[in-house]
Amino acid sequence: MKVSIRIKITIMVITFVLFVIGAAWFISQFVVGRVFIMNVKTNLIKTYDSCNSVMSKSYKIDGDKMDLSGQIVNTLDSTVVIFDSENKNIYTTINDESQMMRSIEGISNAINSSGNFSFERGTYEINKTHDTLLNADFYDLVGVLDNGMLIVIRSPFSRIESALRVITKVFNNIMVGLLIFGSVFILAFSNIFSAPIKRLSHAAKEMTELNFDVKVPVATKDEIGELASYMNAMSWKLETTISELKAANIQLQKDIDNKQQIDDMRKEFLSHVSHELKTPIALIQGYAEGLKDMADDEETREFYTDVILDESRKMNDLVKKLLDLNEIEFGNEPLKIERFELVDFICQIVNATQILAENSDADIIFDEKPPVYVWADEYMIEEVFTNLLTNAIHYVTPGGVIRISLEKRDENIRVSVYNQGDNIAAEDIDKLFIKFYKADKARTREYGGSGIGLSIVAATMEAHGKPYGVYNVEDGVVFYFELDANTPC
């Protein structure tokens, strides 16, 4: 499922904001309170130090009381009471008749009456206490000033707790507000951030469809703007390169057309030459046969007429093969694909060429199998197989073996013709199917070969769209071709 970069950015930032808010809530619940209490204790100590400084001076006191309000540092507005046990004086910031005063006097009396006055001059303790008289909790600093006077500084815990609740509530409200505002801001920011990326994505998609007219506006000078500049440059270069390739392709097509035109002219010339030679060659053959009946020197007459007849036969065969090859290459003779039985087909051709095999003292081996049906132009395949078989007979080692075999290859039947004899040279094996090519020119001339037979094989199999070829084996050569199979081999 596609997830846009805008949603990803929003989720990431909101996750981060939630983490920050969660951390802030944890701090407000478990850290701020402790820090606040530490601050209270710190201010109690500051008040104690201020009292120490004030009481170290000499003051003229009217009566036995001194109002400390305005004389000392009292940030928390705490209740301060100093007892001078020697002069029976009390220094305080509150009304001496209040319940708070009576409660603090109770603390002083308890300390003095216990007989265990453990405070030394300049020392103090800070404790959280519950006053049963006032039914309230306080933070009390109880200690002795440098001049030996007992001091009690009291700050109500309810005031601290109330302030802490207010701070926590305000903090939570601020966090919720920041979350809402941050979410809206993040969505807006992600839209602004993802908009140029969307334009880049659209431009890239257009380029994949070979539309290079699209351009990405460069609105910023950051990495996205730099990427947009590079994409515009890439689009221009691709358009230029493709234009050059199209021009080169047009030129290449012209070259191919010229080559095709030359090849067509060559084929047309070959067709015309073959057609023009066919008639005079037939006439030569006819007159040579008439010459054989003339009554001069019989031996000479026989010799010359035999030569004429043999050469005319070879030329006539050559012209016929050229015409057949020309028809196949031009595709003037459409394929007549039909279903026929291959085993009996091969047996008939083997029987027809048996006399040639006997002349070469060769033994043709074909292990007949159950009927195998194939789809092809039977007449053209007959020409292919006959060419390969006669080629094998001409090149087989005297007294050697020619072996014909069938093999199933996926949906095809491969027909292989092996002849025992010399291997084909490596430089010749890839050229055997080229028109007029003769690997062994002397031997080819000996049996009247023209170098056309294997070209007909190649053209026929290419017209059928089927594989064909040749390869060497240890003691001979194998030619093969494949046909569409209709039943398993």
C-alpha positions as CSV (number, residue, x, y, z in Angstrom):
1,M,0.0,0.0,0.0
2,K,1.4,3.4,-1.0
3,V,2.0,5.8,1.9
4,S,2.8,9.4,0.9
5,I,5.9,11.1,2.3
6,R,3.6,13.8,3.7
7,I,1.9,11.2,5.9
8,K,5.3,9.7,6.9
9,I,6.6,13.1,7.9
10,T,3.4,13.9,9.9
11,I,3.5,10.5,11.7
12,M,7.2,10.9,12.5
13,V,6.9,14.5,13.9
14,I,3.7,13.7,15.8
15,T,5.4,10.7,17.3
16,F,8.3,12.9,18.4
17,V,5.9,15.5,19.8
18,L,4.0,12.9,21.8
19,F,7.3,11.5,23.1
20,V,8.3,15.0,24.2
21,I,4.9,15.6,25.8
22,G,5.0,12.3,27.6
23,A,8.5,13.0,28.9
24,A,7.2,16.5,30.0
25,W,4.2,14.9,31.8
26,F,6.5,12.4,33.5
27,I,8.7,15.3,34.7
28,S,5.7,17.3,35.9
29,Q,4.4,14.4,37.8
30,F,7.6,13.0,39.3
31,V,10.3,15.6,39.0
32,V,8.7,19.1,39.3
33,G,7.2,18.3,42.7
34,R,10.6,17.3,44.1
35,V,12.3,20.3,42.5
36,F,9.6,22.5,44.0
37,I,10.0,21.1,47.5
38,M,13.8,21.5,47.1
39,N,13.1,25.1,46.2
40,V,11.0,25.5,49.3
41,K,13.7,24.1,51.5
42,T,16.2,26.4,49.8
43,N,14.1,29.5,50.5
44,L,13.6,28.3,54.2
45,I,17.4,28.2,54.5
46,K,17.7,31.7,52.9
47,T,15.2,33.0,55.5
48,Y,17.2,31.3,58.2
49,D,20.4,33.0,57.0
50,S,18.7,36.3,56.8
51,C,17.5,36.0,60.4
52,N,21.0,35.0,61.4
53,S,22.3,38.2,59.8
54,V,19.6,40.4,61.3
55,M,19.8,39.0,64.8
56,S,23.6,39.4,64.9
57,K,23.1,43.1,65.1
58,S,22.1,45.1,68.2
59,Y,18.5,46.3,68.2
60,K,16.7,48.4,70.7
61,I,13.6,46.5,71.5
62,D,10.5,48.1,73.0
63,G,9.2,45.6,75.4
64,D,9.9,42.0,74.9
65,K,8.8,41.7,71.2
66,M,10.2,42.6,67.9
67,D,8.3,42.5,64.6
68,L,10.6,40.8,61.9
69,S,8.3,41.7,59.0
70,G,10.3,43.8,56.5
71,Q,13.5,43.1,58.3
72,I,14.3,39.7,56.8
73,V,14.3,37.9,53.4
74,N,11.1,35.8,53.4
75,T,10.4,34.8,49.8
76,L,7.8,32.2,50.8
77,D,6.1,34.5,53.3
78,S,6.7,31.9,55.9
79,T,6.0,32.2,59.6
80,V,9.2,33.1,61.5
81,V,9.5,33.0,65.3
82,I,12.8,33.5,67.2
83,F,12.9,32.8,71.0
84,D,15.5,34.6,73.2
85,S,15.4,32.4,76.2
86,E,18.0,34.5,78.0
87,N,16.0,37.8,77.8
88,K,12.6,36.2,77.5
89,N,12.1,38.0,74.2
90,I,10.2,36.8,71.1
91,Y,10.9,38.0,67.6
92,T,8.2,37.1,65.1
93,T,6.4,37.9,61.8
94,I,2.9,37.0,63.1
95,N,0.4,38.0,65.8
96,D,1.5,36.5,69.0
97,E,-2.0,35.6,70.0
98,S,-2.8,33.5,66.9
99,Q,-3.2,29.7,66.9
100,M,-0.1,29.5,64.8
101,M,1.9,31.3,67.5
102,R,0.6,29.0,70.2
103,S,1.5,26.0,68.0
104,I,5.0,27.2,67.5
105,E,5.4,28.1,71.2
106,G,4.4,24.5,71.8
107,I,7.3,23.3,69.6
108,S,9.7,25.6,71.6
109,N,8.4,24.4,75.0
110,A,8.7,20.8,73.9
111,I,12.3,21.3,72.9
112,N,13.2,23.1,76.1
113,S,11.4,20.8,78.4
114,S,12.8,17.6,76.9
115,G,16.2,18.4,78.4
116,N,17.8,17.1,75.2
117,F,18.5,20.3,73.4
118,S,20.7,18.7,70.7
119,F,21.1,21.8,68.4
120,E,24.3,23.6,68.3
121,R,24.7,27.2,67.3
122,G,24.3,27.7,63.6
123,T,22.5,24.4,63.0
124,Y,19.0,23.5,61.9
125,E,16.7,20.7,60.7
126,I,14.0,20.8,58.0
127,N,11.1,18.4,58.4
128,K,7.6,17.9,57.1
129,T,5.2,17.8,60.1
130,H,1.6,17.5,60.9
131,D,0.2,20.0,63.4
132,T,-2.7,18.5,65.3
133,L,-3.7,21.8,66.7
134,L,-4.1,23.4,63.3
135,N,-4.8,20.0,61.6
136,A,-2.5,20.9,58.7
137,D,0.9,19.9,57.2
138,F,3.9,22.2,57.3
139,Y,7.5,22.3,56.3
140,D,9.3,23.4,59.5
141,L,12.9,24.6,59.9
142,V,13.9,24.3,63.5
143,G,17.3,25.3,64.6
144,V,19.6,27.6,66.6
145,L,21.0,30.9,65.3
146,D,24.7,31.9,65.7
147,N,23.8,33.9,68.8
148,G,22.1,30.9,70.5
149,M,18.5,31.9,69.9
150,L,16.0,29.2,69.0
151,I,14.3,29.8,65.6
152,V,11.3,28.2,64.0
153,I,10.4,28.9,60.4
154,R,7.1,27.4,59.1
155,S,5.7,27.2,55.6
156,P,2.3,25.6,55.0
157,F,2.4,22.5,52.8
158,S,-1.1,23.3,51.5
159,R,0.2,26.4,49.9
160,I,3.0,24.4,48.2
161,E,0.6,21.7,47.1
162,S,-1.9,24.2,45.7
163,A,0.8,26.0,43.7
164,L,2.1,22.6,42.4
165,R,-1.4,21.6,41.3
166,V,-1.8,25.0,39.5
167,I,1.5,24.6,37.8
168,T,0.8,21.0,36.7
169,K,-2.7,22.0,35.3
170,V,-1.3,24.9,33.4
171,F,1.5,22.8,32.1
172,N,-0.9,20.0,30.9
173,N,-3.1,22.6,29.2
174,I,-0.2,24.1,27.5
175,M,0.9,20.6,26.3
176,V,-2.5,19.8,24.9
177,G,-2.6,23.2,23.2
178,L,0.8,22.6,21.7
179,L,-0.2,19.1,20.5
180,I,-3.2,20.5,18.7
181,F,-1.3,23.5,17.3
182,G,1.7,21.3,16.4
183,S,-0.5,18.7,14.6
184,V,-2.1,21.5,12.4
185,F,1.2,23.1,11.8
186,I,2.9,19.7,10.9
187,L,0.1,18.9,8.4
188,A,0.6,22.3,6.8
189,F,4.3,22.1,6.9
190,S,4.3,18.5,5.4
191,N,2.1,19.7,2.6
192,I,4.6,22.5,1.8
193,F,7.5,20.1,2.1
194,S,5.9,17.3,0.0
195,A,4.6,19.5,-2.8
196,P,7.9,19.8,-4.6
197,I,8.5,16.1,-4.2
198,K,5.2,15.4,-5.8
199,R,6.1,17.6,-8.7
200,L,9.4,15.7,-9.0
201,S,7.5,12.4,-8.9
202,H,5.1,13.5,-11.6
203,A,8.0,14.7,-13.8
204,A,9.8,11.4,-13.3
205,K,6.7,9.5,-14.3
206,E,6.3,11.6,-17.5
207,M,10.0,10.9,-18.3
208,T,9.3,7.2,-18.1
209,E,6.7,7.7,-20.8
210,L,9.3,9.5,-22.9
211,N,7.7,12.9,-22.4
212,F,10.7,15.1,-21.9
213,D,8.8,18.4,-22.4
214,V,7.9,18.5,-18.7
215,K,10.0,20.7,-16.5
216,V,10.2,21.0,-12.7
217,P,10.1,24.6,-11.4
218,V,13.2,25.3,-9.2
219,A,11.6,27.3,-6.3
220,T,14.2,26.8,-3.6
221,K,18.0,26.6,-3.3
222,D,18.0,23.6,-1.0
223,E,18.6,19.9,-1.9
224,I,15.1,19.6,-3.4
225,G,15.8,22.6,-5.7
226,E,19.2,21.1,-6.6
227,L,17.4,17.8,-7.4
228,A,14.9,19.6,-9.6
229,S,17.7,21.3,-11.5
230,Y,19.4,17.9,-12.1
231,M,16.2,16.4,-13.3
232,N,15.6,19.2,-15.7
233,A,19.2,18.8,-17.0
234,M,18.7,15.0,-17.3
235,S,15.4,15.5,-19.2
236,W,17.2,17.8,-21.7
237,K,20.1,15.4,-22.1
238,L,17.7,12.4,-22.6
239,E,15.7,14.3,-25.1
240,T,18.8,15.3,-27.0
241,T,20.2,11.7,-26.8
242,I,17.0,10.1,-28.0
243,S,16.8,12.6,-30.9
244,E,20.3,11.6,-31.9
245,L,19.4,7.9,-31.6
246,K,16.3,8.5,-33.7
247,A,18.4,10.1,-36.4
248,A,20.9,7.3,-36.2
249,N,18.1,4.8,-36.3
250,I,16.7,6.4,-39.4
251,Q,20.1,6.3,-41.1
252,L,20.5,2.7,-40.0
253,Q,17.1,1.9,-41.5
254,K,18.1,3.5,-44.7
255,D,21.3,1.4,-44.7
256,I,19.2,-1.7,-44.1
257,D,16.8,-0.8,-46.9
258,N,19.7,-0.2,-49.2
259,K,21.2,-3.6,-48.3
260,Q,17.8,-5.2,-48.7
261,Q,17.4,-3.6,-52.1
262,I,20.9,-4.8,-53.1
263,D,20.0,-8.3,-51.9
264,D,16.7,-8.2,-53.7
265,M,18.5,-7.1,-56.9
266,R,20.9,-10.0,-56.4
267,K,18.1,-12.5,-56.0
268,E,16.3,-11.1,-58.9
269,F,19.4,-11.3,-61.0
270,L,19.9,-14.9,-59.9
271,S,16.3,-15.7,-60.8
272,H,16.7,-14.1,-64.3
273,V,20.0,-15.8,-65.0
274,S,18.6,-19.2,-63.9
275,H,15.5,-18.7,-66.1
276,E,17.6,-17.6,-69.1
277,L,20.0,-20.6,-68.7
278,K,17.4,-23.2,-68.4
279,T,16.3,-23.2,-72.0
280,P,19.8,-23.3,-73.7
281,I,20.9,-26.0,-71.3
282,A,17.9,-28.1,-72.2
283,L,18.7,-27.6,-75.9
284,I,22.3,-28.7,-75.3
285,Q,21.1,-31.8,-73.6
286,G,18.8,-32.5,-76.5
287,Y,21.4,-32.0,-79.3
288,A,23.9,-34.0,-77.4
289,E,21.5,-36.9,-77.3
290,G,21.0,-36.5,-81.1
291,L,24.8,-36.4,-81.6
292,K,25.1,-39.7,-79.9
293,D,23.2,-41.3,-82.8
294,M,25.5,-40.0,-85.4
295,A,27.6,-42.5,-87.3
296,D,31.2,-41.2,-87.2
297,D,34.1,-42.4,-84.9
298,E,32.1,-44.2,-82.4
299,E,34.6,-44.0,-79.5
300,T,35.1,-40.3,-79.8
301,R,31.5,-39.6,-80.4
302,E,30.6,-41.6,-77.3
303,F,33.2,-39.7,-75.2
304,Y,32.1,-36.2,-76.2
305,T,28.5,-36.9,-76.0
306,D,28.9,-38.4,-72.6
307,V,30.7,-35.3,-71.4
308,I,28.1,-33.0,-72.9
309,L,25.3,-35.0,-71.4
310,D,27.0,-35.1,-68.0
311,E,27.7,-31.4,-67.9
312,S,24.3,-30.5,-69.2
313,R,22.8,-32.6,-66.5
314,K,24.8,-31.0,-63.8
315,M,24.0,-27.5,-65.1
316,N,20.3,-28.4,-65.4
317,D,20.4,-29.7,-61.8
318,L,22.2,-26.5,-60.7
319,V,19.6,-24.3,-62.3
320,K,16.7,-26.2,-60.8
321,K,18.3,-25.9,-57.4
322,L,18.9,-22.2,-57.8
323,L,15.3,-21.8,-58.8
324,D,14.1,-23.8,-55.8
325,L,16.4,-21.8,-53.5
326,N,15.2,-18.5,-55.0
327,E,11.5,-19.5,-54.5
328,I,12.1,-20.5,-50.9
329,E,14.1,-17.3,-50.0
330,F,11.6,-15.0,-51.7
331,G,8.7,-16.9,-50.1
332,N,7.0,-17.1,-53.5
333,E,6.0,-20.7,-52.7
334,P,3.9,-20.7,-49.6
335,L,4.4,-23.6,-47.1
336,K,1.8,-26.4,-47.3
337,I,1.9,-27.5,-43.7
338,E,0.3,-30.9,-43.3
339,R,0.5,-33.9,-40.9
340,F,2.5,-36.9,-42.2
341,E,4.1,-40.0,-40.8
342,L,7.9,-39.6,-40.5
343,V,9.2,-43.2,-40.1
344,D,7.7,-44.4,-43.3
345,F,8.7,-41.2,-45.0
346,I,12.4,-41.8,-44.1
347,C,12.2,-45.5,-45.1
348,Q,11.0,-44.6,-48.6
349,I,13.8,-42.1,-49.2
350,V,16.4,-44.5,-47.8
351,N,15.2,-47.2,-50.2
352,A,15.3,-44.8,-53.1
353,T,19.0,-43.9,-52.4
354,Q,20.1,-47.4,-51.5
355,I,21.9,-47.8,-54.9
356,L,24.0,-44.7,-54.1
357,A,25.0,-46.2,-50.7
358,E,26.0,-49.4,-52.4
359,N,28.2,-47.5,-54.8
360,S,30.0,-45.9,-51.8
361,D,30.1,-49.3,-50.1
362,A,28.2,-47.7,-47.2
363,D,25.7,-49.3,-44.8
364,I,22.6,-47.2,-43.9
365,I,21.2,-48.0,-40.5
366,F,17.7,-46.8,-39.4
367,D,16.1,-48.5,-36.5
368,E,12.4,-48.3,-37.4
369,K,10.2,-47.2,-34.6
370,P,6.4,-47.0,-34.1
371,P,4.8,-44.3,-36.3
372,V,5.8,-40.7,-35.5
373,Y,3.7,-37.9,-36.9
374,V,4.9,-34.4,-37.6
375,W,3.6,-31.2,-39.1
376,A,5.6,-29.6,-42.0
377,D,5.6,-29.2,-45.8
378,E,6.3,-32.8,-46.8
379,Y,7.6,-32.0,-50.2
380,M,10.2,-29.5,-48.9
381,I,11.2,-31.7,-46.0
382,E,11.8,-34.5,-48.6
383,E,14.2,-32.2,-50.3
384,V,15.9,-31.4,-47.0
385,F,16.3,-35.0,-45.9
386,T,17.4,-36.2,-49.4
387,N,20.1,-33.5,-49.5
388,L,21.4,-34.5,-46.1
389,L,21.3,-38.2,-46.9
390,T,23.1,-37.9,-50.3
391,N,25.6,-35.6,-48.7
392,A,26.3,-38.3,-46.1
393,I,26.7,-40.9,-48.8
394,H,29.2,-38.9,-50.7
395,Y,31.4,-38.2,-47.7
396,V,31.1,-41.4,-45.8
397,T,34.3,-43.5,-45.4
398,P,34.3,-46.4,-47.9
399,G,32.7,-49.3,-46.1
400,G,31.5,-47.0,-43.3
401,V,28.2,-46.5,-41.6
402,I,25.4,-43.9,-42.1
403,R,23.0,-43.8,-39.1
404,I,19.6,-42.1,-39.1
405,S,18.0,-41.5,-35.7
406,L,14.9,-39.7,-34.2
407,E,14.9,-37.9,-30.9
408,K,12.2,-36.1,-29.0
409,R,13.1,-32.5,-28.1
410,D,10.3,-30.8,-26.1
411,E,7.6,-30.3,-28.7
412,N,9.9,-31.2,-31.6
413,I,11.3,-34.3,-33.3
414,R,15.0,-34.1,-34.2
415,V,16.1,-36.0,-37.3
416,S,19.9,-36.7,-37.2
417,V,22.0,-38.1,-40.1
418,Y,25.4,-39.4,-39.0
419,N,28.1,-40.4,-41.5
420,Q,31.3,-42.1,-40.5
421,G,34.3,-40.3,-41.8
422,D,36.6,-37.3,-41.4
423,N,35.5,-34.4,-39.3
424,I,34.8,-31.0,-40.8
425,A,37.5,-28.4,-40.2
426,A,36.6,-25.8,-37.6
427,E,36.9,-22.9,-40.0
428,D,34.5,-24.6,-42.4
429,I,31.7,-25.9,-40.1
430,D,30.0,-22.5,-39.7
431,K,30.1,-21.8,-43.4
432,L,28.6,-25.1,-44.8
433,F,25.1,-23.6,-45.2
434,I,26.3,-20.6,-47.1
435,K,25.4,-20.6,-50.8
436,F,28.0,-22.1,-53.1
437,Y,30.4,-22.8,-50.3
438,K,32.4,-26.0,-50.7
439,A,34.6,-27.3,-47.9
440,D,36.3,-29.9,-50.1
441,K,36.1,-28.5,-53.6
442,A,37.9,-31.3,-55.4
443,R,35.7,-34.0,-53.9
444,T,32.5,-32.0,-54.4
445,R,33.4,-31.6,-58.1
446,E,34.1,-35.3,-58.3
447,Y,30.5,-36.2,-57.5
448,G,28.9,-33.2,-59.2
449,G,28.1,-31.1,-56.1
450,S,27.3,-27.4,-56.5
451,G,27.2,-26.1,-52.9
452,I,23.5,-25.4,-53.2
453,G,22.0,-28.4,-51.4
454,L,22.8,-27.3,-47.9
455,S,21.7,-23.8,-48.7
456,I,18.3,-25.2,-49.6
457,V,18.3,-27.1,-46.3
458,A,19.0,-23.8,-44.4
459,A,16.4,-21.8,-46.4
460,T,13.7,-24.5,-45.9
461,M,14.2,-24.9,-42.2
462,E,14.3,-21.1,-41.7
463,A,11.0,-20.9,-43.6
464,H,9.6,-23.5,-41.2
465,G,11.2,-21.6,-38.2
466,K,12.9,-24.7,-36.9
467,P,16.4,-25.5,-35.7
468,Y,19.0,-27.1,-38.0
469,G,22.8,-27.5,-38.0
470,V,25.9,-29.7,-38.0
471,Y,28.5,-30.9,-35.5
472,N,31.5,-33.2,-35.4
473,V,31.6,-36.4,-33.3
474,E,34.5,-38.6,-32.5
475,D,34.5,-40.6,-35.8
476,G,32.3,-38.6,-38.1
477,V,29.8,-35.8,-38.7
478,V,26.1,-35.3,-37.7
479,F,23.7,-33.1,-39.6
480,Y,20.3,-32.5,-38.0
481,F,16.9,-30.6,-38.4
482,E,13.8,-30.5,-36.2
483,L,10.0,-30.7,-36.9
484,D,6.9,-30.1,-35.0
485,A,5.8,-33.3,-33.3
486,N,2.2,-34.4,-32.9
487,T,2.7,-37.7,-31.0
488,P,5.5,-38.8,-28.6
489,C,8.6,-40.3,-30.1
